[in-house]
Amino acid sequence: MTLAEARRRTILELIDAQEVASQARLLELLTARGVQATQPQVSRDLRALHVAKRDGIYGTTERITPLDHLATLLRDARSAGPHMVCLFTEPGAASAIARALESSGLEGLVGTVAGDDTVFCAVDDASAGNSLRGHILGIIE
């Protein structure tokens, strides 16, 4: 096992065992376990492990449920031109929504970019945008 693999395994153990709210705290916990790491390494590890913050706490995004089950986290969907739909979510939920969208296989969805409470959805054309927007608004209702 490489050092990176061992460090990543330890990161998963730590975030599963306790609430970790910052990379600085994660670095402290790693150091306490005798694992040497830098903040950039931890940041890359979190991304590679599909770990994201939800309600201020790190957790694996693999636990995310399908899009329909995330309805309570969605607030609105607005068209932003012929190739873009903006989704508005509860704070901290955008990454979960984006991941669920991308894994859903919705026709016409090219990709997503998630912030904290906003997801930009790139679509093939206006028809795909209208379809996505309608789908999301249907879930919200």
C-alpha positions as CSV (number, residue, x, y, z in Angstrom):
1,M,0.0,0.0,0.0
2,T,1.4,3.4,-1.0
3,L,1.6,6.3,1.5
4,A,-1.3,8.1,-0.4
5,E,-3.5,5.0,-0.2
6,A,-2.8,4.6,3.6
7,R,-3.5,8.3,4.1
8,R,-6.7,8.1,2.2
9,R,-7.8,5.0,4.2
10,T,-7.1,6.9,7.4
11,I,-9.1,9.9,6.2
12,L,-12.1,7.7,5.5
13,E,-11.8,6.1,8.9
14,L,-11.6,9.5,10.6
15,I,-14.6,11.1,8.8
16,D,-16.7,7.9,9.4
17,A,-15.8,7.9,13.1
18,Q,-16.4,11.5,13.9
19,E,-17.6,14.9,12.6
20,V,-14.8,16.7,10.8
21,A,-15.7,20.3,9.8
22,S,-12.4,21.5,8.4
23,Q,-9.3,20.4,6.6
24,A,-7.2,21.9,9.4
25,R,-9.0,19.6,11.9
26,L,-8.5,16.7,9.6
27,L,-4.7,17.5,9.4
28,E,-4.6,17.5,13.2
29,L,-6.3,14.1,13.4
30,L,-4.0,12.7,10.8
31,T,-1.0,14.0,12.7
32,A,-2.3,12.5,15.9
33,R,-2.4,9.1,14.1
34,G,1.2,9.6,12.9
35,V,0.2,10.3,9.3
36,Q,2.2,13.1,7.7
37,A,0.2,15.3,5.2
38,T,0.0,18.8,3.8
39,Q,-3.2,20.7,3.2
40,P,-2.9,20.4,-0.6
41,Q,-2.5,16.6,-0.2
42,V,-5.6,16.4,2.0
43,S,-7.5,18.6,-0.4
44,R,-6.6,16.2,-3.3
45,D,-7.3,13.2,-1.2
46,L,-10.8,14.5,-0.3
47,R,-11.6,15.1,-4.0
48,A,-10.2,11.6,-5.0
49,L,-12.3,10.0,-2.3
50,H,-15.5,11.8,-3.3
51,V,-15.7,13.5,0.1
52,A,-17.7,16.7,0.3
53,K,-19.1,18.9,3.0
54,R,-22.7,18.6,3.9
55,D,-24.1,20.9,6.6
56,G,-20.5,21.9,7.4
57,I,-19.3,18.3,8.0
58,Y,-17.2,16.1,5.6
59,G,-18.8,12.9,4.4
60,T,-18.5,10.6,1.4
61,T,-20.8,11.4,-1.5
62,E,-21.3,7.8,-2.2
63,R,-24.0,7.8,0.4
64,I,-26.0,10.2,-1.6
65,T,-29.5,8.9,-2.6
66,P,-31.1,9.3,-6.0
67,L,-32.3,12.8,-7.1
68,D,-35.9,12.2,-6.2
69,H,-34.9,11.6,-2.6
70,L,-33.1,14.9,-2.5
71,A,-36.2,16.9,-3.3
72,T,-36.2,18.6,0.1
73,L,-32.8,20.1,-0.7
74,L,-34.0,21.7,-4.0
75,R,-35.4,25.2,-4.0
76,D,-35.8,26.3,-7.6
77,A,-34.8,25.8,-11.2
78,R,-34.4,28.6,-13.7
79,S,-33.4,28.8,-17.3
80,A,-30.2,30.8,-17.9
81,G,-30.1,30.8,-21.7
82,P,-30.4,28.0,-24.3
83,H,-27.6,25.8,-22.8
84,M,-27.8,26.5,-19.1
85,V,-30.2,25.7,-16.2
86,C,-29.4,27.1,-12.7
87,L,-30.6,25.0,-9.8
88,F,-30.9,26.5,-6.3
89,T,-30.5,24.3,-3.3
90,E,-30.3,24.4,0.5
91,P,-26.9,25.6,1.6
92,G,-24.3,22.9,1.3
93,A,-26.4,20.6,-0.9
94,A,-25.3,21.6,-4.4
95,S,-22.6,19.0,-4.7
96,A,-25.0,16.2,-3.7
97,I,-27.6,17.4,-6.2
98,A,-24.9,17.7,-9.0
99,R,-23.7,14.2,-8.3
100,A,-27.2,12.8,-8.3
101,L,-28.0,14.6,-11.6
102,E,-24.8,13.3,-13.3
103,S,-25.4,9.8,-12.2
104,S,-29.1,9.9,-13.3
105,G,-28.4,9.8,-17.0
106,L,-30.8,12.5,-17.9
107,E,-30.9,13.0,-21.6
108,G,-29.3,16.3,-22.8
109,L,-27.4,17.0,-19.6
110,V,-23.8,17.7,-20.6
111,G,-22.4,18.3,-17.1
112,T,-22.7,20.3,-13.9
113,V,-20.7,22.7,-11.8
114,A,-21.7,22.9,-8.1
115,G,-21.1,25.7,-5.7
116,D,-22.5,25.8,-2.1
117,D,-26.2,26.3,-2.9
118,T,-26.2,26.6,-6.7
119,V,-25.7,24.1,-9.5
120,F,-25.0,25.2,-13.1
121,C,-26.3,22.6,-15.5
122,A,-25.0,22.6,-19.1
123,V,-27.4,21.1,-21.6
124,D,-27.3,20.3,-25.3
125,D,-30.0,22.7,-26.3
126,A,-33.1,24.7,-25.2
127,S,-35.3,21.6,-25.4
128,A,-33.0,19.7,-23.0
129,G,-32.9,22.7,-20.7
130,N,-36.7,23.0,-20.6
131,S,-36.9,19.2,-20.0
132,L,-34.4,19.4,-17.1
133,R,-36.1,22.4,-15.6
134,G,-39.5,20.8,-15.8
135,H,-38.1,17.6,-14.3
136,I,-36.6,19.5,-11.3
137,L,-39.7,21.6,-10.8
138,G,-41.8,18.4,-10.8
139,I,-39.6,16.9,-8.1
140,I,-39.9,20.1,-6.0
141,E,-43.7,20.1,-6.1
